[in-house]
Structures are given as C-alpha cells and as structure tokens.
C-alpha cells in the first residue's frame, strides 16, 4: 500500500467512525462537519483533485433531497400534516383502531415523503392524543417510528438512502416501487401484529375512544396548492420524469406564495444532511480511487455478496454499525460487479432501511420520535423499543429477502 493509500484509508476509517458516533471528543463537530472535513482531507492529500471531488458528488441525490425537503416543509408549515393527522386519528374509536390508524398514516406518508419529517409531525400528535384519552403512549410511539421505516422502503423518495440508491443504480421509480412496495406493506402489517402481541394488555379491553386533536392554524389555499403539487409529483415520478428534476420543480413552485414567508420554509431544510452527503461522496470516491483495485472490487463475489441472503444480512449489520447512508455509500463500489446489480441495489435499499427498526439508535426516525416524546414529557426507552424492534426486524428482513430472492 502506498503512503497516499494508507492516508486515504485512515481518513476513511476516521470519517466513518466519526459519522457513526456523531461527534469527535473535544471538538464541536457534528456528522456534517466530520464528513466535510474528511472530504477536504482527501483533497488535501492529493487523493482527489477539486475536479474529481466535484464529479464525485452525486448532485441528483442532493437535488432530489433538497426538493423533497422543500415540499415536506411546505406541507408542515401550511398545517397540512397536522390537519390530516387530526382527521385520521379522530376516526379511531378503539385502542387497536388507533394503532392501525397511526401505523397506516405514518407508513403511507413515509412512502412518498421523507420519513424523518413525518416523524417530526406525527410524534407530538400521538403523545397529545394518548394523554387526552389516558392511554399508554409507548406502543403508539413505537408504531410511529417503525411504521415510518417500513413505509419508507416502498419508494425512492421514502428516505435518504433510497434516494442515494435511486441515483446510483438508475432503477426507475416504478420499478423500485413494484419491487419493494409489497415489502413495505408486509412491514406495516407486521408492525401492527407485533405491537398488538407485545402490548396485549393495552388492547385487551374494548374501550370507546373520542380523541380530539387540535388542528392548529391551516393555510387552506397553501394546503390545496401543496396537495396539487404532490399529486403532480407522484404522476411525474411514475411517468418516468427524472425524480431530481421533478422534485426541484415541485419545490420551487411551492415557494411561490404570499401567505408563507420563505424563511419559514428554509428553517425546515436540513442543510447539515446535504453537507454530510456531499462530504461522504468525496470521502468514498477518494478511498475508491486510491485503495480499490479491480481485483479488490471483484472480491465482492468471493465474499458471497451475490447471495441475496448474505448481502441482506451484511447490509443490515453494516447499517447498524455505521448508519444506513454511510453503509450504502461504502457498498457502492462493489455492487456493479455483482451478477445482478439491480436486485443487489434493491436488497441494499430494503435491508439498510428495515435494519433501522432493530434498536432505538438504528435510524434517525427512531431518535426523532424519542426526542419529540421526551420534549412532551414521555420517555421511550431503549428496552421498550427493542421488545418490538428485534422480532420486527428479523421477520421483515426475512420476508423481504425471500421476496427479492424468489420474486426477482
């Protein structure tokens, strides 16, 4: 190994370790800062030129994520999410029906919009409703987190790692959904069944509920415009329009408003996530250029990653060690050399997402739900989540892998 190769390997290890931990002891660096620092270090040692670094960043992914963030921000600020959540939950007149409504609403919204944002909206509603009707909030909060992960499996726009995979693989939106929507649907059913079993006492007695949810202020005109844009986006996605192009145009249209100040929309955009993506693209490209020979890339076959079950398990473990987006980018150089790259990308998308249900720390969506609950005075513990997360992850990963192994 050359000196530059050794330096690039050290940068890769330190960057991924920092992103996995979320900070560097003694410094006020977050994941975005760590990724950008790693990318800059790759350029500094000469692993990549500035031109190489620009080419390494997949701007389709960045653009898609930015466009969807604007759409989701508009739906949130206009009051659309809270209004929809209120209407759905107010029609749940028994504990089990409330569980079904929370799971279904969270899962369906997470399938088409970024799941992390859905959790930001749904978690406070769930805490408020369960407090008003004097029910245990924990099973419904777990349903919110796990349903957002399961539902987001269904489409390219469901979560950030799917957006990366969509851009890298070239798989069309309809083909991606045709392959993974059944897995997402099975996952939502599994969420309901497993929570019903684990928290059987919560659902043992039939109780008539009359939940009322404050819908807050709604900009009805802006809600209508957002709904029209979302329908247009769905049509464009399934019609084969490039998803990044459609999302950017849709987001830009929603900025044309007299009712909502653009600053309110901008505050909802997760800029650090975009920076983290850019930095990781550069870090991985630097490592790939200096460390990976064609023989090393071909070694993916020797590791048995052509086997769907082995690839699924490897991805799930890797995602829980270093988080899902870094795991996907780490696998990027190896997937094209496999026997069936399209199926391999679908396996990675499915496994990296469903693995997020394993523990409370498994996905950003889980942490958002826990933090929103804590802010409202409710503690979602690691153990409580794990009682549902462990069987849910094992069952959904097994079912999803079998579906992709025998169906595609």
ZIGISUL-V388057 format. One record per helix or strand. SS is the DSSP state (a for helix, b for strand). FROM is the first residue (numbers start at 1). LEN is the number of residues. Records with the same first field share a line. If there is no record, write none. Layout:
# ZIGISUL-V388057
SS->FROM-LEN ; FROM-LEN
This chain:
# ZIGISUL-V388057
a->3-19 ; 31-14 ; 50-7 ; 59-19 ; 80-11 ; 95-18 ; 115-18 ; 138-15 ; 160-10 ; 173-26 ; 200-5 ; 220-20 ; 243-12 ; 262-7 ; 271-21 ; 294-9 ; 308-15 ; 324-12 ; 341-17 ; 364-12 ; 382-26
